Amino acid sequence: MWLDVSYLKTFYNTALGRLTQDSLCNKIEQLWPNTDGQSTLTIGFGAPLASIFGPNPQHLFHLMPCQQGIIHLPSKETNSALLSDENKLPFADNSLDRVILLHALEFANPPHPMLRDIWRVLDGGGKLLVIVPNRRGLWARLEHTPFGHGQPYSLRQLTKLLQESVFLPEQVTSALYMPPSTGKFLQRLARAWETIIPKYLRLFSGVIIVEAEKRVYAPTNTAIGTDTRDTGWRAHPSTVGR
């Protein structure tokens, strides 16, 4: 069941939400230091990530699923928000360079139809960035943040799902090592948590972040994104020999 957009907006307006936003943005900027000229779609609730794309993003779209609802974005992003079925994206084939999933994959049941349509709209070699609650982490066990809802994933589960959906996982990172506390004392230590704890407890982050690349295949008897075992998948001629 998708979270209501008003709940997500309220969370990111809290002190804990702003710390969460900072942690996620820092990690994504490490993976994607340059987003200039890239057409990017966020699915779920991507508004907290807007700062990554500069003060005047020209090619940034925020898709909010119908079951979640939509909110008005700041004036500079007014025309970039849309309400749509996450399994039927209103974009042409091969039209986007990057897609980010935040507060999305864990609520997609089943997830394959959404990933199938993301594959369709991404250009060849396009990048998908998936942010999901870590099954091993504390954040997935507590319901007072958005990451305590939906289906959490282990890295192995997420990697398998992406591979089944014809994506090649390339980079893996994690975030939210600070406890999801509303106490001011622990929040003041957030930066230290994010710096020190990964050295000792890397597997217990609040979220897993995986960047994957669209693989270009030509399906013969099956739809993109379905299980490729026992099917007639073959490499597209343009990829042979690269």
URRA-V223185 format. One record per helix or strand. SS is the DSSP state (helix for helix, strand for strand). FROM is the first residue (numbers start at 1). LEN is the number of residues. If there is no record, write none. Layout:
[[SS,FROM,LEN] [SS,FROM,LEN]]
//
This chain:
[[helix,5,8] [helix,15,17] [strand,40,5] [helix,47,7] [strand,60,6] [helix,75,6] [strand,81,4] [strand,96,7] [helix,105,3] [helix,112,10] [strand,122,13] [helix,139,3] [helix,146,3] [strand,153,1] [helix,155,10] [strand,167,9] [helix,184,5] [helix,190,7] [helix,198,7] [strand,207,8] [strand,217,2] [strand,234,2] [helix,237,3]]
//
